[in-house]
C-alpha cells in the first residue's frame, strides 16, 4: 500500500477545514443538546466515560470536548450514589456546573432565551444532565453486574421531554450498541429550533414527539396540533407532551402537601434546603417541584436535583459555616444525614413516592439533631403567612376520592402561581413607577436611569395595594417582603427588571433622537459639538446592539440618516476621518 502523499501543512489545512465543517454541520444538534455521554464502570478507574475503538471516548458527537472536571462530575452523577438498591433501570436529572469556556449559544438558542419565560432560560453557567442508568446481573462480566448510563447534556430545562427521550433511546442503545447513538445524533441534527410559543415536532427512532414550549405569555393556551400531512406512514408513533418542562408536581409534594405554604416561603426566600431520599429519581423530582413552586418568578439561588459526595463542589456545600449557602440539594447517600444535620431545613422522604392516592403522615420537628428514619419536614422556621385551608382541604379531599393526579397537580400549580403573582404584582407595579416620565427624556442629553428602589417607599404602598387584597391569605406580608429583599431571588428579579427598564429608556431615547430635527440643531454649533453628537449617536447604536436593546430596523436607519444630516455640514477632511472611524 502506498504512503499518503499529503504534506503536514496540507493535512493540517485539511483537518482545520474538516473541523470547521463538522462544527457547522452540528449546529442544529447544538440547538437541543451539547452532547450525549456513555458512562460505564471500569474495574481500575471506577465510573468513567466508556472507551471505544481507536481509544475514542463515548461522547457524541465526537468533536465535543468536556473539561476534566466536567467529565468527572458527569461520571459521578451518572450512577446513583448508593446503587445497591437501584436494580433495573433508574431515571433522574442533574445540574452540572460548566467549567470550561463559556458555551457560545447558537442563534436559535439566543432567540429562544429572548422569547421564552425567564424561568425557562438557558443558564450560561450550568448544563442540565438527563440520566438513564441500568444495573442488571450479568455473570459474564467480572463484577457480575452490567452497569451503564447514558447522559444527555443540554442547556435546556425540558425535564419532561428529555426524560421521555432517554426512556426511548437508552433501552435500544443497551441492546444494539453504538449505531443507535449515531442515528440519534443525526436525527436530532435535523430537528427544527426550539421556538417558544409553538408546537414543536421532533421525529426520532420511529416516534414523533410533539410538545409545546411556552413564550413569555406562559399562561397562553396551547395551540391546536396541525394536521401532520408530512408524516410518511401510519407506522410512526406519535407522543404528545402537553409540556416540555413540567413534571408531576403533586406526585412529588403529596407527602408534604399540608406544609406546602411553609415550603413556598422557604423557596421564595432562597432558604438552604436538603432533600433526603433513597433514590436519585425521588430526590431530583422533589427538588424540581420545590423550585417550580414560585413560578412565574425564577428561582435564582442554586439547586442540585441530585448531589453526590464526589461532586467538585462538595466542600463548598458541606462547610460547617453557621449559615449554609442558599441552595436546594437532593441527596441519597446516608453520609449526608450527619454532614448536613446542621442545615436549617431538611425534607426526608420515604422510599415510595406518593401517587396522590395515599395520605402520608408528616413529622415536623424542632430538634434538627434528632434526625431519625421517620419522614418529615425538619425545620424551626415560623411562616409569615397563614395556610390557605380551602386549597389544602380540596387537595386532601382529592386524595381520599382518588382524583386523577394531573387534576391535583393543576389545582396545586394554579394556587401556587396565584400566590406568587399576588406577591409579585405590587413589586412589579412599584418598579414600573421608577421609570422617568417620557416627556422628560431628551434626545440631546444623557440617557436617564430609573430611580433607585426604596424598600420603605414600596412597603408604604402595601396597605392600599398589597397582596392580601387579591389572595385573601392573612399574615405578616411586610415581614415576608423584608426577608425577601435579602434573598437571591429578589436580587435576580430586580437585576432583570432594572436591566429591562434601562433598555427601555435607551430605546425611547434612540427613537426620540431618530425623529429629532438635527438640521436645525446643527445651526450655529461648533465643529467639535457636531463631531461629538455623531460619535454619541454611533456609540448609542453600538451599545444598543451589545445590550440587546429592542429597537426596530426603521429606527436604526433613521439614526443613520440623522448622522448624515449633520455630517454633511462638516469640512471634507473631517468627513474622511469620521468615515475611517465608522
C-alpha positions in Angstrom: 0.0 0.0 0.0 1.4 3.4 -1.0 2.0 6.1 1.7 -0.3 9.1 1.6 1.3 11.9 -0.4 -0.3 14.7 1.7 2.2 17.1 3.4 1.9 18.1 7.0 0.7 21.6 6.0 -1.9 20.1 3.6 -3.0 17.6 6.3 -3.3 20.4 8.9 -5.2 22.6 6.5 -7.5 19.7 5.6 -8.1 18.9 9.2 -8.9 22.5 10.1 -11.4 22.7 7.2 -12.9 19.5 8.4 -13.2 20.7 12.0 -14.9 23.9 10.9 -17.3 21.9 8.7 -18.1 19.4 11.5 -18.9 22.2 13.9 -21.1 23.9 11.3 -22.8 20.6 10.4 -23.8 20.0 14.1 -25.4 23.5 14.6 -29.0 22.2 14.7 -27.9 19.5 17.1 -26.5 22.2 19.3 -29.9 23.9 19.5 -31.1 21.0 21.6 -28.1 19.1 23.1 -24.5 19.8 23.9 -23.6 16.1 23.8 -24.5 12.6 24.9 -22.1 10.6 27.1 -21.9 6.9 27.8 -20.7 6.2 31.3 -19.7 2.7 32.5 -17.9 1.1 35.5 -14.2 0.4 34.9 -12.5 -2.0 37.3 -9.5 0.2 37.6 -11.0 3.7 37.2 -14.4 3.3 38.7 -17.1 5.3 37.0 -15.7 6.5 33.6 -16.7 7.5 30.2 -16.7 4.4 28.0 -13.7 4.0 25.7 -14.5 2.8 22.2 -12.3 1.7 19.3 -9.3 3.9 18.4 -9.3 5.0 22.1 -12.2 7.4 21.5 -14.3 8.4 24.4 -18.0 7.7 24.0 -19.1 11.3 23.8 -21.4 12.1 20.9 -20.9 14.0 18.6 -17.2 13.2 18.5 -15.9 16.8 18.2 -17.4 17.8 21.6 -14.8 18.2 24.3 -15.5 18.3 28.1 -13.0 19.6 30.6 -11.6 17.1 33.1 -13.7 18.4 35.9 -16.9 18.3 33.8 -16.1 14.7 32.8 -15.5 13.8 36.4 -18.8 15.4 37.5 -20.7 13.7 34.7 -19.3 10.3 35.6 -20.1 10.5 39.3 -23.6 11.9 38.7 -24.3 9.2 36.1 -24.6 6.5 38.8 -26.7 6.5 41.9 -24.5 7.5 44.9 -25.6 4.3 46.7 -26.7 2.0 43.9 -27.1 -1.3 45.8 -30.8 -0.9 45.8 -31.1 0.5 42.3 -31.6 -2.7 40.3 -33.1 -2.4 36.8 -33.5 1.0 35.2 -33.3 4.3 37.0 -34.0 7.8 35.6 -33.3 11.2 37.1 -31.8 14.6 36.2 -28.9 16.6 37.4 -27.2 20.0 37.1 -23.6 20.3 36.2 -21.5 23.4 36.6 -19.9 24.5 33.3 -16.1 24.5 34.0 -14.5 25.3 30.6 -15.0 28.1 28.1 -18.5 29.7 28.1 -20.6 27.9 25.5 -21.4 30.1 22.5 -25.1 29.8 22.1 -26.4 29.0 18.6 -28.5 31.8 17.0 -31.6 29.7 17.7 -30.8 29.4 21.4 -30.2 33.1 21.7 -33.7 33.6 20.1 -35.1 31.0 22.5 -33.7 32.9 25.5 -35.3 36.1 24.3 -38.7 34.7 23.8 -39.2 32.1 26.5 -40.4 32.7 30.1 -37.5 33.8 32.3 -37.8 30.7 34.4 -37.0 28.5 31.3 -34.0 30.4 30.1 -30.7 28.5 29.4 -28.1 29.2 32.1 -24.6 30.1 30.8 -23.0 28.6 34.0 -24.7 25.2 34.1 -25.7 22.2 32.0 -28.7 20.0 32.6 -28.0 16.3 32.5 -30.7 13.7 31.9 -29.6 10.3 33.2 -30.8 6.8 32.3 -28.9 4.2 34.5 -29.2 0.4 34.0 -27.9 -2.1 36.6 -28.7 -5.8 36.0 -27.0 -9.1 36.9 -24.6 -10.4 34.3 -22.4 -13.4 35.2 -20.2 -12.9 32.1 -18.9 -9.6 33.5 -16.1 -9.5 36.1 -18.2 -7.9 38.8 -21.3 -9.9 38.0 -23.3 -6.8 37.0 -23.9 -4.8 33.9 -23.8 -1.1 35.0 -24.0 1.7 32.4 -25.7 5.1 31.9 -26.4 7.4 29.1 -26.4 11.1 30.0 -27.9 13.7 27.7 -26.2 17.1 28.4 -28.0 20.2 27.3 -28.7 23.9 28.2 -32.5 23.3 28.1 -34.5 22.6 31.3 -37.0 20.4 29.4 -37.3 17.7 32.0 -40.4 16.0 30.7 -39.2 15.9 27.1 -35.6 14.7 27.8 -36.8 12.1 30.3 -39.1 10.7 27.6 -36.3 10.8 25.0 -33.9 8.9 27.4 -36.6 6.3 28.0 -36.9 5.7 24.3 -33.2 5.8 23.3 -31.4 4.1 26.3 -33.0 0.6 26.2 -32.4 0.5 22.4 -28.8 1.6 22.9 -28.2 -1.0 25.6 -29.5 -3.8 23.3 -28.0 -2.7 19.9 -24.9 -0.5 20.7 -23.2 2.5 19.1 -25.1 2.6 15.9 -28.2 3.7 17.8 -26.4 6.7 19.1 -25.0 7.6 15.7 -28.6 7.5 14.4 -29.9 9.6 17.3 -27.5 12.5 16.9 -28.0 12.6 13.1 -31.8 12.7 13.6 -31.5 15.4 16.3 -29.4 17.4 13.9 -32.4 17.6 11.6 -34.8 19.0 14.3 -36.3 22.5 14.0 -35.2 25.1 16.5 -36.8 25.3 20.0 -39.1 28.1 19.2 -41.3 29.4 22.1 -45.0 29.8 21.5 -45.3 26.9 19.1 -46.0 23.2 18.9 -42.6 21.5 18.1 -42.4 18.3 16.0 -39.4 16.1 16.8 -39.1 12.8 14.9 -36.7 10.3 16.4 -36.3 6.5 16.2 -39.8 5.9 14.7 -41.5 8.2 17.2 -42.8 11.7 16.6 -42.6 13.8 19.7 -44.9 16.7 19.8 -44.6 19.3 22.5 -45.2 22.9 23.4 -42.7 25.4 24.5 -44.3 28.5 26.1 -43.4 32.0 25.3 -43.3 34.9 27.7 -47.0 34.7 27.9 -46.7 31.5 29.8 -50.5 31.3 30.5 -51.4 31.3 26.8 -53.4 28.3 25.8 -51.6 25.5 23.9 -52.4 25.9 20.2 -54.1 23.1 18.3 -51.9 20.5 16.7 -52.0 20.9 13.0 -52.7 18.0 10.6 -49.4 16.1 10.1 -49.5 15.7 6.3 -45.8 15.2 6.1 -45.8 12.1 8.3 -44.8 9.3 5.8 -46.9 6.5 7.1 -49.0 5.3 10.0 -46.2 3.3 11.4 -44.8 6.4 13.0 -45.9 6.5 16.6 -46.9 10.0 17.9 -46.3 11.0 21.5 -47.8 14.4 22.6 -46.3 16.0 25.7 -48.5 18.9 26.9 -45.4 20.4 28.5 -41.7 20.0 27.6 -40.6 21.1 31.1 -43.2 20.3 33.7 -43.1 17.2 35.9 -45.8 15.9 38.1 -45.7 18.4 40.9 -48.4 16.9 43.1 -46.9 13.4 43.0 -43.7 14.9 44.4 -45.3 17.1 47.0 -48.2 14.9 48.0 -46.5 13.5 51.1 -45.8 17.1 52.4 -48.9 18.8 51.0 -50.0 20.0 54.4 -46.8 22.1 54.6 -47.0 23.4 51.1 -47.3 27.1 52.2 -44.3 26.8 54.5 -42.3 25.2 51.7 -43.4 28.0 49.3 -42.0 30.6 51.7 -38.7 28.7 52.1 -38.2 28.5 48.3 -39.3 32.2 47.8 -36.7 33.3 50.4 -34.0 31.1 48.9 -33.5 29.3 52.2 -31.0 26.3 52.3 -32.9 23.1 52.0 -31.7 19.5 51.7 -34.0 16.7 50.4 -33.0 13.3 51.6 -34.4 10.3 49.7 -33.5 6.7 48.9 -33.2 7.2 45.1 -32.0 9.9 42.8 -35.3 9.8 41.0 -37.3 10.8 44.1 -34.9 13.5 45.3 -34.5 15.1 41.8 -38.2 15.2 41.3 -38.8 16.7 44.7 -36.1 19.4 44.2 -37.6 20.2 40.8 -41.1 20.5 42.3 -39.8 22.9 45.0 -38.0 25.2 42.6 -41.2 25.4 40.4 -43.4 26.3 43.3 -42.7 30.0 42.8 -43.3 30.2 39.0 -43.6 32.7 37.3 -40.8 34.0 39.5 -37.4 32.5 38.5 -35.6 30.6 41.3 -32.3 32.4 41.3 -30.4 30.6 44.0 -28.5 27.4 43.2 -30.2 24.0 43.2 -28.9 20.5 42.6 -31.6 17.9 41.9 -29.1 15.2 42.7 -25.8 15.8 44.6 -23.1 13.3 45.5 -20.1 13.2 47.9 -17.8 13.2 44.8 -19.1 16.5 43.4 -16.4 19.1 42.8 -18.4 21.5 45.0 -18.9 19.0 47.8 -16.7 21.0 50.2 -18.3 24.3 49.3 -21.8 23.0 50.2 -20.9 20.9 53.3 -19.0 23.6 55.1 -19.5 23.9 58.9 -20.3 27.6 58.5 -23.1 28.8 60.7 -25.1 29.9 57.6 -25.3 27.3 54.8 -25.3 28.5 51.3 -28.6 29.4 49.5 -29.1 26.1 47.7 -31.5 23.2 47.5 -29.7 19.9 47.5 -31.1 16.4 46.6 -29.1 13.6 48.2 -29.3 9.9 48.7 -26.1 8.9 50.5 -26.7 8.3 54.2 -23.4 10.2 54.9 -25.3 13.4 54.3 -27.6 12.7 57.2 -24.7 13.5 59.6 -22.8 16.0 57.4 -25.9 18.2 56.8 -27.7 17.8 60.1 -27.0 21.4 61.0 -28.9 22.7 57.9 -32.0 24.7 58.9 -34.5 22.9 56.7 -34.5 19.2 55.9 -37.1 17.2 54.0 -36.9 13.5 54.5 -38.9 11.4 52.0 -39.8 7.7 52.2 -38.9 5.1 49.7 -42.3 5.1 47.9 -43.3 8.4 46.3 -47.0 9.2 46.7 -49.1 9.0 43.6 -51.7 11.1 45.2 -53.8 8.1 46.3 -52.3 7.7 49.7 -52.1 10.2 52.6 -48.8 10.4 54.4 -48.2 11.4 58.0 -45.6 14.1 58.1 -43.4 14.7 61.1 -42.3 18.3 61.8 -39.5 18.5 64.4 -37.9 21.5 66.0 -34.9 19.4 67.0 -32.7 19.0 64.0 -30.1 17.0 65.9 -32.6 14.1 66.2 -32.8 13.2 62.5 -34.2 9.7 62.7 -35.6 7.5 60.0 -39.1 8.9 60.0 -40.1 11.1 57.0 -40.9 14.7 57.6 -40.1 18.3 57.3 -37.5 19.2 59.9 -37.3 23.0 60.5 -37.5 25.7 63.1 -38.9 28.2 60.6 -42.0 30.1 61.6 -44.1 31.0 58.5 -45.0 34.7 58.0 -48.3 33.7 56.4 -51.3 31.6 57.4 -52.2 28.5 55.5 -54.9 28.6 52.8 -57.1 25.9 54.4 -59.5 25.9 51.5 -57.0 24.6 48.9 -55.5 22.1 51.4 -59.0 20.7 52.1 -59.6 20.4 48.4 -56.3 18.6 47.8 -56.7 16.3 50.7 -60.2 15.5 49.6 -58.8 14.7 46.2 -56.5 12.1 47.7 -59.4 10.5 49.5 -61.6 10.4 46.4 -58.8 9.3 44.2 -58.9 12.4 42.0 -56.6 12.0 39.0 -53.0 13.1 39.7 -53.0 15.5 36.7 -56.1 17.3 38.2 -54.4 17.5 41.6 -51.3 19.0 40.0 -53.3 21.5 38.1 -55.1 22.7 41.2 -51.9 23.0 43.2 -50.0 24.7 40.4 -52.8 27.2 39.9 -52.9 28.1 43.6 -49.2 28.5 43.9 -49.0 30.6 40.7 -51.7 32.9 42.0 -50.0 33.1 45.4 -46.7 34.1 43.7 -48.3 36.5 41.3 -50.2 38.2 44.2 -46.8 38.6 46.0 -45.0 39.9 42.9 -47.7 42.3 41.4 -47.1 45.0 44.0 -43.4 44.8 43.3 -44.0 44.9 39.5 -46.3 47.9 39.9 -43.7 49.8 42.1 -40.7 49.2 39.9 -42.7 50.4 36.9 -43.2 53.7 38.8 -39.4 54.1 38.9 -39.4 55.0 35.2 -38.8 58.7 34.4 -41.7 60.4 32.6 -41.4 60.1 28.8 -41.7 63.8 28.3 -38.5 64.3 30.4 -36.4 62.2 28.1 -34.4 64.5 25.8 -32.7 63.3 22.7 -29.8 65.8 23.3 -29.0 64.7 26.9 -27.6 61.6 28.5 -29.9 58.7 28.8 -31.7 58.9 32.1 -31.7 56.0 34.5 -34.5 54.5 36.6 -35.0 55.8 40.2 -33.5 53.8 43.0 -35.6 51.1 44.7 -36.6 52.2 48.1 -37.9 49.4 50.3 -39.7 51.7 52.7 -41.4 53.5 49.9 -42.6 50.2 48.5 -43.8 48.9 51.8 -45.8 52.0 52.3 -47.9 51.0 49.2 -49.0 47.7 50.7 -51.9 48.9 52.8 -53.8 50.1 49.8 -52.4 47.8 47.1 -50.9 44.7 48.9 -51.3 41.0 48.1 -53.8 40.5 50.9 -56.4 42.2 48.7 -56.1 39.7 45.9 -55.2 36.3 47.5 -57.1 36.6 50.8 -54.3 35.0 52.9 -53.6 36.7 56.2 -50.2 37.1 57.8 -47.2 39.3 58.1 -46.8 40.3 54.5 -44.5 43.2 55.4 -42.1 40.9 57.2 -42.1 38.4 54.3 -41.2 41.2 51.9 -38.4 42.5 54.1 -36.9 39.0 54.3 -37.4 38.6 50.5 -35.3 41.7 49.9 -32.3 39.9 51.3 -32.7 36.8 49.1 -31.0 35.9 45.7 -34.5 35.6 44.3 -35.1 39.3 44.8 -31.6 40.2 43.6 -32.2 38.2 40.4 -35.7 39.6 39.8 -34.6 43.2 40.5 -31.5 42.9 38.2 -33.6 41.6 35.4 -36.3 44.2 35.8 -33.8 47.1 36.2 -32.0 46.0 33.1 -35.3 45.9 31.2 -36.1 49.5 32.4 -32.7 50.7 31.4 -33.0 49.1 27.9 -36.5 50.6 27.5 -35.1 54.1 28.4 -32.3 53.6 25.9 -34.9 52.6 23.2 -37.2 55.6 24.0 -34.3 58.0 23.7 -33.0 56.5 20.5 -36.5 56.7 19.0 -36.7 60.4 20.0 -33.2 61.0 18.6 -34.2 59.3 15.3 -37.1 61.8 15.0 -35.1 64.9 16.1 -34.6 67.8 13.7 -30.8 67.8 13.7 -30.6 70.0 10.6 -32.0 72.8 12.8 -30.0 71.8 15.9 -26.7 71.9 13.9 -27.1 75.6 13.0 -24.6 77.7 15.0 -22.9 74.7 16.5 -19.1 74.3 16.7 -17.4 71.5 14.7 -16.4 69.8 18.0 -20.0 69.7 19.1 -21.2 68.2 15.8 -18.4 65.6 15.9 -19.3 64.8 19.5 -23.0 64.3 18.5 -22.1 62.0 15.6 -19.8 59.9 17.9 -22.5 59.8 20.6 -25.2 58.5 18.2 -22.7 55.9 16.9 -21.9 54.9 20.5 -25.6 54.6 21.4 -26.2 52.4 18.3 -23.3 50.2 19.2 -24.5 50.0 22.8 -28.0 49.1 21.7 -26.5 46.1 19.8 -24.4 45.0 22.7 -27.2 45.4 25.3 -29.8 43.8 23.0 -31.9 47.0 23.2 -35.3 46.4 21.4 -35.2 49.0 18.6 -36.5 48.3 15.2 -34.7 48.4 11.8 -36.6 51.5 10.9 -35.2 53.4 13.9 -31.7 52.3 13.1 -32.0 53.6 9.5 -33.4 56.9 10.7 -30.5 57.3 13.1 -28.0 56.8 10.3 -30.0 59.4 8.3 -29.6 61.8 11.3 -25.8 61.2 11.2 -25.8 62.0 7.5 -27.8 65.2 8.1 -25.1 66.7 10.3 -22.0 65.0 8.7 -22.7 66.9 5.5 -22.1 70.3 7.4 -18.5 69.3 8.2 -15.4 70.1 6.2 -14.2 67.3 3.8 -11.1 66.4 5.9 -13.3 65.7 9.0 -15.7 63.7 6.9 -12.8 61.5 5.7 -11.7 60.9 9.3 -15.2 60.1 10.6 -15.8 57.7 7.7 -12.5 55.9 8.5 -13.6 55.5 12.2 -17.1 54.2 11.3 
